[in-house]
């Protein structure tokens, strides 16, 4: 019907202006008396709702949030997208209105609303990138990829499992299931330069052969200051100030000290 199409075009042009100003379409008091998200002229002619009642059928849902044609778009979204709120396939092309891509940015109408973009604008924010190539949540997936994977374009971790949607895409796991996520990499065991981190008995064993040389192991009970420590435990010849290189074994509280007849010197 020509009259309906003209009305939709006029209302949609107003919706674009409201959208670009950051104001939801149809919420201006001058055109939306009942503040249900639909302009007064849209309600009696297209959504067939009462412009003086925010919830015409009194079902607890505002008229702007209703979806009478069950096409996945609310009345308010149909107003913005320039589709008919009571026809699931406005242009009779066999594609439901929520799956149409009128601006050819790679995003369907319904997903544009999830992404916060305009269904009639190829580049909503005019930054040179089509809306389908934007990544608003910075999760490594652009909007077009989020749409194909069924993830949320403005939530970096859709299933809240601690992994970004993009990380899951690379790992081949399901970003929509919290029980499916990448396996945390196993960190290599820490190493101690020049020492093999030997297992020692729990009692005080100080003289231990290592590679044919006698090394002394000092239990962690020292106050380290500039590679010099006052040994607070051990045999008498270790008491006093002893110079050594601090080399902790990560799993054990021992330090390696080079032993020599001349005393204890820091050594590699």
Secondary structure as UniProt FT lines:
FT   HELIX           2..20
FT   TURN            21..22
FT   TURN            25..26
FT   TURN            29..31
FT   TURN            33..34
FT   HELIX           40..42
FT   HELIX           43..47
FT   TURN            51..52
FT   TURN            56..57
FT   HELIX           63..65
FT   TURN            68..69
FT   HELIX           75..81
FT   TURN            85..86
FT   TURN            90..91
FT   HELIX           97..99
FT   TURN            102..103
FT   HELIX           109..115
FT   TURN            119..120
FT   TURN            124..125
FT   HELIX           131..133
FT   TURN            136..137
FT   HELIX           143..149
FT   TURN            153..154
FT   TURN            158..159
FT   HELIX           165..171
FT   TURN            175..176
FT   TURN            178..179
FT   TURN            193..194
FT   STRAND          207..210
FT   TURN            211..212
FT   STRAND          213..219
FT   STRAND          222..225
FT   TURN            226..227
FT   STRAND          228..231
FT   HELIX           236..238
FT   STRAND          240..243
FT   STRAND          248..249
FT   TURN            250..251
FT   STRAND          252..260
FT   TURN            261..262
FT   STRAND          263..265
//
